[in-house]
Amino acid sequence: MNYMDKFKKMQTFEMINIDERGLDIPYIVLISWLFYRLKLSGFRQIKRKGMLAMKSEILRKNSNINYFKRYWTLYLLMILPIAFFIVFRYIPMMYIQIAFKNYSIVQNIWQMEWAGNHGFEYFIKAFSNRDFIYALRNTLMLNMLDLVIGFPIPIVLALLLNELPFNGFKRVTQTVIYMPHFLSWVIISGIALQLFAPTNGLINILLNRLGFNTIPFLNEPTHWVFTYVLLGIWQSMGWNTIIYIAALTTINPELYEAASVDGAGRLRKMWHISLPELRPTIVVLLIMNLGHILGSDFDRPYALTNPLVTSVSNVISTFVYQNGIRGLQFSLTTAVGLFQSVIGVVFLLIANSVAKRLGERGIW
Amino acid sequence: MRNTRNIKPGDLVIVFIFIILILVCLLPILNILARSLSSAQALVKNEVLLWPVEFNFDAYETVLKDSKYTWSLVWTAILTVICTIVSMVMTVICAYPLTYDHLKGRRFFNTMIIMTMYFSAGTIPNYLLYKDLGLLDNPLVLIIPNCLSVFNMIIMRSFLDGIPQSLRESAEIDGAGPIRILVSIYLPLSTSVIATLSLFYAVGRWNGFSDALMYMINERRYHPIQLLLYNILNNVTSVEVAAQEGFSTPGLSDTLKAATVMFATLPILIIYPWLQKYFIAGVTIGAVKG
């Protein structure tokens, strides 16, 4: 049986060989040319459009009815989320027009009258409002301080954490320094009020015992600004390392080994390998942060403020809350909110295009 | 490999730095715990540092006896569970269809959703919309308007994108429809990201107070715990508030304040370490691909 099989194989093999040898050469050329043309057109299309596009084109060629019959459930799933985005994210954008109109409680937004000065009256009013100017200044100041002081810290922490040789200790450290991120600003403010209390707070008790004067951490504007920044760092430093640590784990260990062979020390390796590898991540996060330079968190300043420091703690978001929802000046505060959003987008676009011009990838 | 190498002096410096950081993160909470367990007199005499003086549970008893506070805790817990479930369902049903490459209108949906991350109408337009929809002073305003976060949706989508297409194709050949594929293939494979995002949503709801502050001005019964805590800590002294909130009178002792803070913190401190192992994976995906 086995032998017979082998024999048959040999025979067919030989037959093919003989047949091929016997074919007319022009005939082969013709056939293969046709074949080549046919294949080529197919390949060219694939090359031009990419494999995925071809696949989707083939699917498109099937009738639309078939497609929807097959995938209508996907659209069914999308209905709720899309409705959510339209109702709660896009319809509010229609209400932005009241920034250019005189708000009235009895009319709907389309019927209200345009404000003076070609509709820009409330923008002019905002910029001649002393409280708003202060809020703008404070927002910029607090965000700049956060950026300058708070931005580099997670990078340094991630680099150090990456150097830790003990895995168990590393895990415990990560667990503990991520924890403050999960506390609300009200709780942090509660902790801060007790910790920094001038008479019986832990810090001031310790300072007094060591012979220093009491420091009014939360009750005096300058100190408050630094306490604010410090608490921000405390809350987010650990959490922000996650992204950098993730980026560091993707570095090829051979780079470090090669550097060690060349005699590089720990610091040199950090400077010449880890940091350059982190650069794209740093740039993306920096762009995002610059986009938020005028955006203001509400919870943090609102929870940490107190009547003694309102001159530095009033930011745009608290201004909008006080004057809009509490003070019912809807047109003015909508104008302020619009200004804030537009500046945010502009900053993001500028930062992104600058980054791209410097040869970075950017965020889109 | 790293474990076997010799320990250098540099390592000890780094370990020292991190021990200090760990202390910086933990000591404030230990201090509050000690204060909540000490007597009011010891606090006034500045004796309490990290260990309770004249140990007692009086403050906790007082807090637990206050029906406003306990109701607020229970209500916030219920709210958190509802919000987390609603948000997770929304996130999954938004992210899953977007993982189909050939979905018609996919690019449009994507752009439409991501746009909202960069440009939002602002607080007041939202407020006026809720007013027109009748959501003001309605507990639903704490659930619906923020039930879907674009950022979390992107994390979810990136994770689902990472599941091999061949799994889906083979199920399609077997005749399974998109929903069936989602339920029996995609969801069981994405438990880690579901745990992560649930933690994010739950913590966000538990910690959030600004929506209640802005949109539930008159309905104090449904204020979440953080807002009540804010009023207690800041000695909101208006007669109305003091009458409604029982013990939150201006002269509230620091011990009691510490106990209220501990109560609002404990749920997070208890849940967090259990979910921690999941969220590092989840966040990493979002960071790398988002």
Interface residues (C-beta under 8 A of the other chain):
Chain A: L52 K55 S56 L59 Y67 R70 Y71 T73 L74 Y75 L77 M78 L80 P81 I82 F84 F85 F88 R89 Y90 I91 P92 M93 M94 Y95 I96 I98 I109 L157 L160 L161 E163 L164 P165 F166 N167 F169 V172 T173 Q174 T175 V176 I177 Y178 M179 P180 F182 L183 S184 W185 V186 I187 S189 G190 I191 L193 Q194 L195 A197 T199 N200 L202 I205 L206 W234 G238 I242 I243 A246 A247 P253 R266 T281 G291 F298 D299 Y302 A303 N306 S317 V320 Y321 G324 I325 F330 T333 T334 G337 L338 Q340 S341 G344 V345 L348
Chain B: M1 R2 N3 R5 I7 K8 G10 D11 I14 V15 I17 F18 L21 I22 V24 C25 L26 L27 P28 I29 N31 I32 R35 L43 V44 N46 V48 L49 L50 M90 I93 C94 Y96 P97 Y100 D101 H102 L103 K104 F109 M112 I113 T116 Y118 F119 S120 A121 G122 T123 I124 P125 N126 Y127 L128 L129 I144 P145 C147 L148 M153 G177 P178 I179 V203 W206 N207 G208 F209 S210 L213 M214 I217 Q226 L227 L229 Y230 L233 N234 D254 K257 A258 T260 V261 A264 T265 I268 L269 Y272 P273 Q276 I280 V283 T284 A287 V288
